[in-house]
Structure formats: C-alpha cells, structure tokens
Amino acid sequence: MTRQICIEAISAERFAPFGDLIDITGEVDKIINQGQCGRFHDRATLDFADGRAGLSLFNANPRALPYQLDLMERHPEGSQAFIPMTHQPFLVIVAPDEAGKPGRPRAFMTQVGQAVNYYRGTWHGVLTPLHGPGLFAVVDRIGAGENLQEHWFDDPYVVVDD
C-alpha cells in the first residue's frame, strides 16, 4: 500500500515546529549601504552543541514529483540552514520525533526567495531541489563527533503535488 504525503504551502507558522522559514516578510530592521539595502536581521536560530558554524556549498541533483521518500536524517549536534542560490522553489520534508524515529512526514514547497533552517535534532528529508541547478549555501555545525542519524523507512512514502 502506498503511503502518500501531499505537499503543503509553506508558512512560518506551519514550519515553526521544525525550524525557521527564512524570508523578507515583515518590516526592514535597518537600512544600510547608503540607503540602498534593507537588512532583515537575525532570521534564523543557529544552534550548535559545540564546534562552530561553517558555510558550505551543496550542488544537489534535481528530483521529480512524485518523489519517493525512503530516508530521513537529523543532526543532533547542530541546526542546519539551506539557502538556495538560484531563483527556484524547493521541496522541504520534515517529521516530528516519535521515540527516536521520524513520525509521519510533512512536505512543504518553498517560494522563490525563501530558505529554511532546521532546528537541531529535527528529522528532515535530503536536499530536494525540483529544478536545476540545485545549488545551495548551507550553514551548519563543523566539529568533531557524530552529527548524523539516518532512518530508512521499511515502507516508503510518496510525496505528491495536490
């Protein structure tokens, strides 16, 4: 039997249990650069047990819908922010923790100009751009120790667009 997940529109409220939706909604915090730039300040809660914040570039292969979700992962030692470097939306899959395993996943579609920050320990799907190039800046923990837990589903989910 196929277990389906329908993609939801993303919003800060819907995504709040899993992390921060990073965008330029609301008021500009400060005008900088001789009045030519609005700064939307401190938009994500970066949280690391130890180590330091690092900035990496990821170049992911685009995926297609329907998308088979068979793996989720989490990072117990640090948050992880995904910032697209193209003007394309991307698929975000998250799940609540249920006794150390992911519960029923939820799928969201970002809008152009939005990024996400997963809270430390949040179950999430792998990076899932739907358009190429899948180029992202990623801010996450750099440090010693194991910071990756994976969960493979015995019965995968299929993510579909409504």
Rosetta constraint file for C-alpha pairs under 8 A:
AtomPair CA 2 CA 155 HARMONIC 7.99 0.50
AtomPair CA 2 CA 156 HARMONIC 7.71 0.50
AtomPair CA 2 CA 157 HARMONIC 6.72 0.50
AtomPair CA 2 CA 158 HARMONIC 6.98 0.50
AtomPair CA 3 CA 155 HARMONIC 7.82 0.50
AtomPair CA 3 CA 156 HARMONIC 7.07 0.50
AtomPair CA 3 CA 157 HARMONIC 4.83 0.50
AtomPair CA 3 CA 158 HARMONIC 6.10 0.50
AtomPair CA 4 CA 157 HARMONIC 5.60 0.50
AtomPair CA 4 CA 158 HARMONIC 4.80 0.50
AtomPair CA 4 CA 159 HARMONIC 5.84 0.50
AtomPair CA 4 CA 160 HARMONIC 6.94 0.50
AtomPair CA 5 CA 105 HARMONIC 7.36 0.50
AtomPair CA 5 CA 106 HARMONIC 6.69 0.50
AtomPair CA 5 CA 107 HARMONIC 6.79 0.50
AtomPair CA 5 CA 157 HARMONIC 6.80 0.50
AtomPair CA 5 CA 158 HARMONIC 6.09 0.50
AtomPair CA 5 CA 159 HARMONIC 4.75 0.50
AtomPair CA 5 CA 160 HARMONIC 6.20 0.50
AtomPair CA 6 CA 106 HARMONIC 7.81 0.50
AtomPair CA 6 CA 107 HARMONIC 6.71 0.50
AtomPair CA 6 CA 159 HARMONIC 5.90 0.50
AtomPair CA 6 CA 160 HARMONIC 5.11 0.50
AtomPair CA 6 CA 161 HARMONIC 5.74 0.50
AtomPair CA 6 CA 162 HARMONIC 5.87 0.50
AtomPair CA 7 CA 106 HARMONIC 7.43 0.50
AtomPair CA 7 CA 107 HARMONIC 4.83 0.50
AtomPair CA 7 CA 108 HARMONIC 5.23 0.50
AtomPair CA 7 CA 109 HARMONIC 6.55 0.50
AtomPair CA 7 CA 159 HARMONIC 6.81 0.50
AtomPair CA 7 CA 160 HARMONIC 6.21 0.50
AtomPair CA 7 CA 161 HARMONIC 5.35 0.50
AtomPair CA 7 CA 162 HARMONIC 6.53 0.50
AtomPair CA 8 CA 106 HARMONIC 7.81 0.50
AtomPair CA 8 CA 107 HARMONIC 6.06 0.50
AtomPair CA 8 CA 108 HARMONIC 4.76 0.50
AtomPair CA 8 CA 109 HARMONIC 6.47 0.50
AtomPair CA 9 CA 108 HARMONIC 5.64 0.50
AtomPair CA 9 CA 109 HARMONIC 5.65 0.50
AtomPair CA 9 CA 110 HARMONIC 7.22 0.50
AtomPair CA 10 CA 14 HARMONIC 6.53 0.50
AtomPair CA 10 CA 15 HARMONIC 6.69 0.50
AtomPair CA 10 CA 108 HARMONIC 5.23 0.50
AtomPair CA 10 CA 109 HARMONIC 5.83 0.50
AtomPair CA 10 CA 110 HARMONIC 5.87 0.50
AtomPair CA 10 CA 111 HARMONIC 7.90 0.50
AtomPair CA 11 CA 15 HARMONIC 6.07 0.50
AtomPair CA 11 CA 21 HARMONIC 7.08 0.50
AtomPair CA 12 CA 16 HARMONIC 5.76 0.50
AtomPair CA 12 CA 20 HARMONIC 6.82 0.50
AtomPair CA 12 CA 21 HARMONIC 5.30 0.50
AtomPair CA 15 CA 19 HARMONIC 6.20 0.50
AtomPair CA 15 CA 20 HARMONIC 6.87 0.50
AtomPair CA 15 CA 21 HARMONIC 6.76 0.50
AtomPair CA 16 CA 20 HARMONIC 6.12 0.50
AtomPair CA 16 CA 21 HARMONIC 7.64 0.50
AtomPair CA 18 CA 94 HARMONIC 6.89 0.50
AtomPair CA 18 CA 95 HARMONIC 7.67 0.50
AtomPair CA 18 CA 96 HARMONIC 7.56 0.50
AtomPair CA 18 CA 118 HARMONIC 5.97 0.50
AtomPair CA 18 CA 119 HARMONIC 6.00 0.50
AtomPair CA 18 CA 122 HARMONIC 6.01 0.50
AtomPair CA 19 CA 116 HARMONIC 7.07 0.50
AtomPair CA 19 CA 117 HARMONIC 5.37 0.50
AtomPair CA 19 CA 118 HARMONIC 4.42 0.50
AtomPair CA 19 CA 119 HARMONIC 4.76 0.50
AtomPair CA 19 CA 122 HARMONIC 7.86 0.50
AtomPair CA 20 CA 43 HARMONIC 7.54 0.50
AtomPair CA 20 CA 44 HARMONIC 5.71 0.50
AtomPair CA 20 CA 45 HARMONIC 7.20 0.50
AtomPair CA 20 CA 116 HARMONIC 5.72 0.50
AtomPair CA 20 CA 117 HARMONIC 4.99 0.50
AtomPair CA 20 CA 118 HARMONIC 6.64 0.50
AtomPair CA 20 CA 119 HARMONIC 7.57 0.50
AtomPair CA 21 CA 44 HARMONIC 7.77 0.50
AtomPair CA 21 CA 114 HARMONIC 7.01 0.50
AtomPair CA 21 CA 115 HARMONIC 6.16 0.50
AtomPair CA 21 CA 116 HARMONIC 4.83 0.50
AtomPair CA 21 CA 117 HARMONIC 6.61 0.50
AtomPair CA 22 CA 43 HARMONIC 5.85 0.50
AtomPair CA 22 CA 44 HARMONIC 6.68 0.50
AtomPair CA 22 CA 114 HARMONIC 5.62 0.50
AtomPair CA 22 CA 115 HARMONIC 4.85 0.50
AtomPair CA 22 CA 116 HARMONIC 5.48 0.50
AtomPair CA 22 CA 117 HARMONIC 7.21 0.50
AtomPair CA 23 CA 43 HARMONIC 7.64 0.50
AtomPair CA 23 CA 113 HARMONIC 6.48 0.50
AtomPair CA 23 CA 114 HARMONIC 4.88 0.50
AtomPair CA 23 CA 115 HARMONIC 6.55 0.50
AtomPair CA 24 CA 28 HARMONIC 7.92 0.50
AtomPair CA 24 CA 40 HARMONIC 6.32 0.50
AtomPair CA 27 CA 40 HARMONIC 7.69 0.50
AtomPair CA 28 CA 38 HARMONIC 5.74 0.50
AtomPair CA 28 CA 39 HARMONIC 5.96 0.50
AtomPair CA 28 CA 40 HARMONIC 5.34 0.50
AtomPair CA 29 CA 38 HARMONIC 7.27 0.50
AtomPair CA 29 CA 39 HARMONIC 5.74 0.50
AtomPair CA 29 CA 40 HARMONIC 5.32 0.50
AtomPair CA 29 CA 41 HARMONIC 6.01 0.50
AtomPair CA 30 CA 38 HARMONIC 5.93 0.50
AtomPair CA 30 CA 39 HARMONIC 5.18 0.50
AtomPair CA 30 CA 40 HARMONIC 7.13 0.50
AtomPair CA 30 CA 41 HARMONIC 7.82 0.50
AtomPair CA 31 CA 35 HARMONIC 5.58 0.50
AtomPair CA 31 CA 36 HARMONIC 7.25 0.50
AtomPair CA 31 CA 37 HARMONIC 5.73 0.50
AtomPair CA 31 CA 38 HARMONIC 4.61 0.50
AtomPair CA 31 CA 39 HARMONIC 6.04 0.50
AtomPair CA 32 CA 36 HARMONIC 6.50 0.50
AtomPair CA 32 CA 37 HARMONIC 5.26 0.50
AtomPair CA 32 CA 38 HARMONIC 6.22 0.50
AtomPair CA 32 CA 39 HARMONIC 6.84 0.50
AtomPair CA 33 CA 37 HARMONIC 5.75 0.50
AtomPair CA 44 CA 117 HARMONIC 6.36 0.50
AtomPair CA 45 CA 79 HARMONIC 7.86 0.50
AtomPair CA 45 CA 117 HARMONIC 7.56 0.50
AtomPair CA 45 CA 119 HARMONIC 7.50 0.50
AtomPair CA 46 CA 78 HARMONIC 7.65 0.50
AtomPair CA 46 CA 79 HARMONIC 5.74 0.50
AtomPair CA 46 CA 80 HARMONIC 7.54 0.50
AtomPair CA 46 CA 117 HARMONIC 7.86 0.50
AtomPair CA 46 CA 119 HARMONIC 7.72 0.50
AtomPair CA 46 CA 140 HARMONIC 7.98 0.50
AtomPair CA 47 CA 78 HARMONIC 5.48 0.50
AtomPair CA 47 CA 79 HARMONIC 5.32 0.50
AtomPair CA 47 CA 119 HARMONIC 7.36 0.50
AtomPair CA 47 CA 120 HARMONIC 6.50 0.50
AtomPair CA 48 CA 52 HARMONIC 7.08 0.50
AtomPair CA 48 CA 53 HARMONIC 7.61 0.50
AtomPair CA 48 CA 77 HARMONIC 5.79 0.50
AtomPair CA 48 CA 78 HARMONIC 4.20 0.50
AtomPair CA 48 CA 79 HARMONIC 6.46 0.50
AtomPair CA 48 CA 120 HARMONIC 7.48 0.50
AtomPair CA 48 CA 141 HARMONIC 6.20 0.50
AtomPair CA 49 CA 77 HARMONIC 5.12 0.50
AtomPair CA 49 CA 78 HARMONIC 6.18 0.50
AtomPair CA 50 CA 77 HARMONIC 7.29 0.50
AtomPair CA 50 CA 141 HARMONIC 8.00 0.50
AtomPair CA 50 CA 143 HARMONIC 6.97 0.50
AtomPair CA 51 CA 141 HARMONIC 6.36 0.50
AtomPair CA 51 CA 142 HARMONIC 5.58 0.50
AtomPair CA 51 CA 143 HARMONIC 4.30 0.50
AtomPair CA 51 CA 144 HARMONIC 7.05 0.50
AtomPair CA 52 CA 141 HARMONIC 5.62 0.50
AtomPair CA 52 CA 142 HARMONIC 5.35 0.50
AtomPair CA 52 CA 143 HARMONIC 6.52 0.50
AtomPair CA 53 CA 139 HARMONIC 6.47 0.50
AtomPair CA 53 CA 140 HARMONIC 5.53 0.50
AtomPair CA 53 CA 141 HARMONIC 4.94 0.50
AtomPair CA 53 CA 142 HARMONIC 5.99 0.50
AtomPair CA 54 CA 138 HARMONIC 7.97 0.50
AtomPair CA 54 CA 139 HARMONIC 5.53 0.50
AtomPair CA 54 CA 140 HARMONIC 5.52 0.50
AtomPair CA 54 CA 141 HARMONIC 5.96 0.50
AtomPair CA 54 CA 142 HARMONIC 5.66 0.50
AtomPair CA 55 CA 137 HARMONIC 6.73 0.50
AtomPair CA 55 CA 138 HARMONIC 5.63 0.50
AtomPair CA 55 CA 139 HARMONIC 4.67 0.50
AtomPair CA 55 CA 140 HARMONIC 6.78 0.50
AtomPair CA 56 CA 137 HARMONIC 5.81 0.50
AtomPair CA 56 CA 138 HARMONIC 5.17 0.50
AtomPair CA 56 CA 139 HARMONIC 6.51 0.50
AtomPair CA 57 CA 135 HARMONIC 7.07 0.50
AtomPair CA 57 CA 136 HARMONIC 5.68 0.50
AtomPair CA 57 CA 137 HARMONIC 4.64 0.50
AtomPair CA 57 CA 138 HARMONIC 5.97 0.50
AtomPair CA 58 CA 134 HARMONIC 7.68 0.50
AtomPair CA 58 CA 135 HARMONIC 5.74 0.50
AtomPair CA 58 CA 136 HARMONIC 5.18 0.50
AtomPair CA 58 CA 137 HARMONIC 6.38 0.50
AtomPair CA 58 CA 138 HARMONIC 6.96 0.50
AtomPair CA 59 CA 133 HARMONIC 7.24 0.50
AtomPair CA 59 CA 134 HARMONIC 5.25 0.50
AtomPair CA 59 CA 135 HARMONIC 4.48 0.50
AtomPair CA 59 CA 136 HARMONIC 6.46 0.50
AtomPair CA 60 CA 127 HARMONIC 6.83 0.50
AtomPair CA 60 CA 128 HARMONIC 7.43 0.50
AtomPair CA 60 CA 129 HARMONIC 7.06 0.50
AtomPair CA 60 CA 133 HARMONIC 7.51 0.50
AtomPair CA 60 CA 134 HARMONIC 4.73 0.50
AtomPair CA 60 CA 135 HARMONIC 6.43 0.50
AtomPair CA 61 CA 128 HARMONIC 7.93 0.50
AtomPair CA 61 CA 129 HARMONIC 7.19 0.50
AtomPair CA 61 CA 132 HARMONIC 7.05 0.50
AtomPair CA 61 CA 133 HARMONIC 7.37 0.50
AtomPair CA 61 CA 134 HARMONIC 5.97 0.50
AtomPair CA 62 CA 128 HARMONIC 6.66 0.50
AtomPair CA 62 CA 129 HARMONIC 4.94 0.50
AtomPair CA 62 CA 130 HARMONIC 4.89 0.50
AtomPair CA 62 CA 131 HARMONIC 5.29 0.50
AtomPair CA 62 CA 132 HARMONIC 5.52 0.50
AtomPair CA 62 CA 133 HARMONIC 7.16 0.50
AtomPair CA 62 CA 134 HARMONIC 6.05 0.50
AtomPair CA 63 CA 67 HARMONIC 7.21 0.50
AtomPair CA 63 CA 128 HARMONIC 6.21 0.50
AtomPair CA 63 CA 129 HARMONIC 6.12 0.50
AtomPair CA 63 CA 130 HARMONIC 5.01 0.50
AtomPair CA 63 CA 131 HARMONIC 7.39 0.50
AtomPair CA 64 CA 130 HARMONIC 5.83 0.50
AtomPair CA 65 CA 130 HARMONIC 7.95 0.50
AtomPair CA 65 CA 159 HARMONIC 6.98 0.50
AtomPair CA 65 CA 160 HARMONIC 6.14 0.50
AtomPair CA 65 CA 161 HARMONIC 7.27 0.50
AtomPair CA 66 CA 158 HARMONIC 6.31 0.50
AtomPair CA 66 CA 159 HARMONIC 5.50 0.50
AtomPair CA 66 CA 160 HARMONIC 4.91 0.50
AtomPair CA 66 CA 161 HARMONIC 7.38 0.50
AtomPair CA 67 CA 158 HARMONIC 5.55 0.50
AtomPair CA 67 CA 159 HARMONIC 5.00 0.50
AtomPair CA 67 CA 160 HARMONIC 6.81 0.50
AtomPair CA 68 CA 156 HARMONIC 6.50 0.50
AtomPair CA 68 CA 157 HARMONIC 5.87 0.50
AtomPair CA 68 CA 158 HARMONIC 4.59 0.50
AtomPair CA 68 CA 159 HARMONIC 6.32 0.50
AtomPair CA 69 CA 125 HARMONIC 7.51 0.50
AtomPair CA 69 CA 156 HARMONIC 5.50 0.50
AtomPair CA 69 CA 157 HARMONIC 5.01 0.50
AtomPair CA 69 CA 158 HARMONIC 5.90 0.50
AtomPair CA 69 CA 159 HARMONIC 6.98 0.50
AtomPair CA 70 CA 152 HARMONIC 5.65 0.50
AtomPair CA 70 CA 153 HARMONIC 5.14 0.50
AtomPair CA 70 CA 154 HARMONIC 7.67 0.50
AtomPair CA 70 CA 155 HARMONIC 7.42 0.50
AtomPair CA 70 CA 156 HARMONIC 4.56 0.50
AtomPair CA 70 CA 157 HARMONIC 6.56 0.50
AtomPair CA 71 CA 125 HARMONIC 6.58 0.50
AtomPair CA 71 CA 126 HARMONIC 7.57 0.50
AtomPair CA 71 CA 150 HARMONIC 6.95 0.50
AtomPair CA 71 CA 151 HARMONIC 5.68 0.50
AtomPair CA 71 CA 152 HARMONIC 4.54 0.50
AtomPair CA 71 CA 153 HARMONIC 6.19 0.50
AtomPair CA 72 CA 102 HARMONIC 7.45 0.50
AtomPair CA 72 CA 123 HARMONIC 6.17 0.50
AtomPair CA 72 CA 124 HARMONIC 5.34 0.50
AtomPair CA 72 CA 125 HARMONIC 4.62 0.50
AtomPair CA 72 CA 126 HARMONIC 6.71 0.50
AtomPair CA 72 CA 150 HARMONIC 5.84 0.50
AtomPair CA 72 CA 151 HARMONIC 5.30 0.50
AtomPair CA 72 CA 152 HARMONIC 6.61 0.50
AtomPair CA 73 CA 123 HARMONIC 5.39 0.50
AtomPair CA 73 CA 124 HARMONIC 5.50 0.50
AtomPair CA 73 CA 125 HARMONIC 6.30 0.50
AtomPair CA 73 CA 126 HARMONIC 7.30 0.50
AtomPair CA 73 CA 148 HARMONIC 6.81 0.50
AtomPair CA 73 CA 149 HARMONIC 5.46 0.50
AtomPair CA 73 CA 150 HARMONIC 4.30 0.50
AtomPair CA 73 CA 151 HARMONIC 6.07 0.50
AtomPair CA 74 CA 120 HARMONIC 7.68 0.50
AtomPair CA 74 CA 121 HARMONIC 5.36 0.50
AtomPair CA 74 CA 122 HARMONIC 5.45 0.50
AtomPair CA 74 CA 123 HARMONIC 4.66 0.50
AtomPair CA 74 CA 124 HARMONIC 6.20 0.50
AtomPair CA 74 CA 147 HARMONIC 7.91 0.50
AtomPair CA 74 CA 148 HARMONIC 5.89 0.50
AtomPair CA 74 CA 149 HARMONIC 5.37 0.50
AtomPair CA 74 CA 150 HARMONIC 6.67 0.50
AtomPair CA 75 CA 79 HARMONIC 6.99 0.50
AtomPair CA 75 CA 80 HARMONIC 7.91 0.50
AtomPair CA 75 CA 120 HARMONIC 6.01 0.50
AtomPair CA 75 CA 121 HARMONIC 5.08 0.50
AtomPair CA 75 CA 122 HARMONIC 7.03 0.50
AtomPair CA 75 CA 123 HARMONIC 7.96 0.50
AtomPair CA 75 CA 147 HARMONIC 5.00 0.50
AtomPair CA 75 CA 148 HARMONIC 4.91 0.50
AtomPair CA 75 CA 149 HARMONIC 6.40 0.50
AtomPair CA 76 CA 120 HARMONIC 5.55 0.50
AtomPair CA 76 CA 121 HARMONIC 4.27 0.50
AtomPair CA 76 CA 122 HARMONIC 7.83 0.50
AtomPair CA 76 CA 147 HARMONIC 5.79 0.50
AtomPair CA 76 CA 148 HARMONIC 7.07 0.50
AtomPair CA 76 CA 149 HARMONIC 7.75 0.50
AtomPair CA 77 CA 120 HARMONIC 6.36 0.50
AtomPair CA 77 CA 121 HARMONIC 7.22 0.50
AtomPair CA 77 CA 141 HARMONIC 7.32 0.50
AtomPair CA 77 CA 147 HARMONIC 5.50 0.50
AtomPair CA 78 CA 119 HARMONIC 7.47 0.50
AtomPair CA 78 CA 120 HARMONIC 4.68 0.50
AtomPair CA 78 CA 121 HARMONIC 7.26 0.50
AtomPair CA 78 CA 140 HARMONIC 6.54 0.50
AtomPair CA 78 CA 141 HARMONIC 5.41 0.50
AtomPair CA 78 CA 147 HARMONIC 7.52 0.50
AtomPair CA 79 CA 117 HARMONIC 6.82 0.50
AtomPair CA 79 CA 118 HARMONIC 5.53 0.50
AtomPair CA 79 CA 119 HARMONIC 4.74 0.50
AtomPair CA 79 CA 120 HARMONIC 4.11 0.50
AtomPair CA 79 CA 121 HARMONIC 7.38 0.50
AtomPair CA 79 CA 140 HARMONIC 5.99 0.50
AtomPair CA 79 CA 141 HARMONIC 7.08 0.50
AtomPair CA 80 CA 117 HARMONIC 5.48 0.50
AtomPair CA 80 CA 118 HARMONIC 5.20 0.50
AtomPair CA 80 CA 119 HARMONIC 6.88 0.50
AtomPair CA 80 CA 120 HARMONIC 7.26 0.50
AtomPair CA 80 CA 138 HARMONIC 6.92 0.50
AtomPair CA 80 CA 139 HARMONIC 5.78 0.50
AtomPair CA 80 CA 140 HARMONIC 4.57 0.50
AtomPair CA 80 CA 141 HARMONIC 7.40 0.50
AtomPair CA 81 CA 115 HARMONIC 7.40 0.50
AtomPair CA 81 CA 116 HARMONIC 5.59 0.50
AtomPair CA 81 CA 117 HARMONIC 3.85 0.50
AtomPair CA 81 CA 118 HARMONIC 6.12 0.50
AtomPair CA 81 CA 138 HARMONIC 5.44 0.50
AtomPair CA 81 CA 139 HARMONIC 5.06 0.50
AtomPair CA 81 CA 140 HARMONIC 6.46 0.50
AtomPair CA 82 CA 115 HARMONIC 5.81 0.50
AtomPair CA 82 CA 116 HARMONIC 5.45 0.50
AtomPair CA 82 CA 117 HARMONIC 6.23 0.50
AtomPair CA 82 CA 136 HARMONIC 6.28 0.50
AtomPair CA 82 CA 137 HARMONIC 6.11 0.50
AtomPair CA 82 CA 138 HARMONIC 4.82 0.50
AtomPair CA 82 CA 139 HARMONIC 6.89 0.50
AtomPair CA 83 CA 114 HARMONIC 7.56 0.50
AtomPair CA 83 CA 115 HARMONIC 4.78 0.50
AtomPair CA 83 CA 116 HARMONIC 6.80 0.50
AtomPair CA 83 CA 136 HARMONIC 5.32 0.50
AtomPair CA 83 CA 137 HARMONIC 5.06 0.50
AtomPair CA 83 CA 138 HARMONIC 6.15 0.50
AtomPair CA 84 CA 88 HARMONIC 7.68 0.50
AtomPair CA 84 CA 113 HARMONIC 7.85 0.50
AtomPair CA 84 CA 114 HARMONIC 7.77 0.50
AtomPair CA 84 CA 115 HARMONIC 6.49 0.50
AtomPair CA 84 CA 134 HARMONIC 7.67 0.50
AtomPair CA 84 CA 135 HARMONIC 6.18 0.50
AtomPair CA 84 CA 136 HARMONIC 4.33 0.50
AtomPair CA 84 CA 137 HARMONIC 6.33 0.50
AtomPair CA 85 CA 135 HARMONIC 5.53 0.50
AtomPair CA 85 CA 136 HARMONIC 5.19 0.50
AtomPair CA 85 CA 137 HARMONIC 6.69 0.50
AtomPair CA 86 CA 133 HARMONIC 7.40 0.50
AtomPair CA 86 CA 134 HARMONIC 7.69 0.50
AtomPair CA 86 CA 135 HARMONIC 6.77 0.50
AtomPair CA 86 CA 136 HARMONIC 7.88 0.50
AtomPair CA 87 CA 112 HARMONIC 5.52 0.50
AtomPair CA 87 CA 113 HARMONIC 6.69 0.50
AtomPair CA 88 CA 111 HARMONIC 7.54 0.50
AtomPair CA 88 CA 112 HARMONIC 5.40 0.50
AtomPair CA 88 CA 113 HARMONIC 7.94 0.50
AtomPair CA 88 CA 131 HARMONIC 6.72 0.50
AtomPair CA 89 CA 109 HARMONIC 6.66 0.50
AtomPair CA 89 CA 110 HARMONIC 5.06 0.50
AtomPair CA 89 CA 111 HARMONIC 5.04 0.50
AtomPair CA 89 CA 112 HARMONIC 5.06 0.50
AtomPair CA 89 CA 113 HARMONIC 7.85 0.50
AtomPair CA 89 CA 114 HARMONIC 7.75 0.50
AtomPair CA 89 CA 129 HARMONIC 7.33 0.50
AtomPair CA 89 CA 130 HARMONIC 7.47 0.50
AtomPair CA 89 CA 131 HARMONIC 7.96 0.50
AtomPair CA 90 CA 109 HARMONIC 5.87 0.50
AtomPair CA 90 CA 110 HARMONIC 5.57 0.50
AtomPair CA 90 CA 111 HARMONIC 7.70 0.50
AtomPair CA 90 CA 128 HARMONIC 6.22 0.50
AtomPair CA 90 CA 129 HARMONIC 4.59 0.50
AtomPair CA 90 CA 130 HARMONIC 5.81 0.50
AtomPair CA 90 CA 131 HARMONIC 7.74 0.50
AtomPair CA 91 CA 107 HARMONIC 6.95 0.50
AtomPair CA 91 CA 108 HARMONIC 5.90 0.50
AtomPair CA 91 CA 109 HARMONIC 4.82 0.50
AtomPair CA 91 CA 110 HARMONIC 6.55 0.50
AtomPair CA 91 CA 127 HARMONIC 7.86 0.50
AtomPair CA 91 CA 128 HARMONIC 5.37 0.50
AtomPair CA 91 CA 129 HARMONIC 6.08 0.50
AtomPair CA 91 CA 130 HARMONIC 6.94 0.50
AtomPair CA 92 CA 107 HARMONIC 5.66 0.50
AtomPair CA 92 CA 108 HARMONIC 5.04 0.50
AtomPair CA 92 CA 109 HARMONIC 6.13 0.50
AtomPair CA 92 CA 110 HARMONIC 7.29 0.50
AtomPair CA 92 CA 124 HARMONIC 7.67 0.50
AtomPair CA 92 CA 125 HARMONIC 7.00 0.50
AtomPair CA 92 CA 127 HARMONIC 7.63 0.50
AtomPair CA 92 CA 128 HARMONIC 6.89 0.50
AtomPair CA 93 CA 105 HARMONIC 6.58 0.50
AtomPair CA 93 CA 106 HARMONIC 5.63 0.50
AtomPair CA 93 CA 107 HARMONIC 4.36 0.50
AtomPair CA 93 CA 108 HARMONIC 6.27 0.50
AtomPair CA 93 CA 124 HARMONIC 5.48 0.50
AtomPair CA 93 CA 125 HARMONIC 5.01 0.50
AtomPair CA 93 CA 126 HARMONIC 7.95 0.50
AtomPair CA 94 CA 105 HARMONIC 5.49 0.50
AtomPair CA 94 CA 106 HARMONIC 5.43 0.50
AtomPair CA 94 CA 107 HARMONIC 6.53 0.50
AtomPair CA 94 CA 122 HARMONIC 7.30 0.50
AtomPair CA 94 CA 123 HARMONIC 5.63 0.50
AtomPair CA 94 CA 124 HARMONIC 4.19 0.50
AtomPair CA 94 CA 125 HARMONIC 6.23 0.50
AtomPair CA 95 CA 102 HARMONIC 5.47 0.50
AtomPair CA 95 CA 103 HARMONIC 5.53 0.50
AtomPair CA 95 CA 104 HARMONIC 5.90 0.50
AtomPair CA 95 CA 105 HARMONIC 4.26 0.50
AtomPair CA 95 CA 106 HARMONIC 6.00 0.50
AtomPair CA 95 CA 122 HARMONIC 7.26 0.50
AtomPair CA 95 CA 123 HARMONIC 5.32 0.50
AtomPair CA 95 CA 124 HARMONIC 6.29 0.50
AtomPair CA 96 CA 102 HARMONIC 5.79 0.50
AtomPair CA 96 CA 103 HARMONIC 5.23 0.50
AtomPair CA 96 CA 104 HARMONIC 7.14 0.50
AtomPair CA 96 CA 105 HARMONIC 7.31 0.50
AtomPair CA 96 CA 122 HARMONIC 7.14 0.50
AtomPair CA 96 CA 123 HARMONIC 6.62 0.50
AtomPair CA 97 CA 101 HARMONIC 5.63 0.50
AtomPair CA 97 CA 102 HARMONIC 4.86 0.50
AtomPair CA 97 CA 103 HARMONIC 5.70 0.50
AtomPair CA 97 CA 122 HARMONIC 7.33 0.50
AtomPair CA 97 CA 123 HARMONIC 6.80 0.50
AtomPair CA 98 CA 102 HARMONIC 5.78 0.50
AtomPair CA 98 CA 103 HARMONIC 5.32 0.50
AtomPair CA 101 CA 151 HARMONIC 6.96 0.50
AtomPair CA 102 CA 123 HARMONIC 6.03 0.50
AtomPair CA 102 CA 151 HARMONIC 7.48 0.50
AtomPair CA 107 CA 159 HARMONIC 7.21 0.50
AtomPair CA 110 CA 114 HARMONIC 6.10 0.50
AtomPair CA 110 CA 115 HARMONIC 7.45 0.50
AtomPair CA 118 CA 122 HARMONIC 6.17 0.50
AtomPair CA 118 CA 124 HARMONIC 7.85 0.50
AtomPair CA 129 CA 134 HARMONIC 5.50 0.50
AtomPair CA 130 CA 134 HARMONIC 7.88 0.50
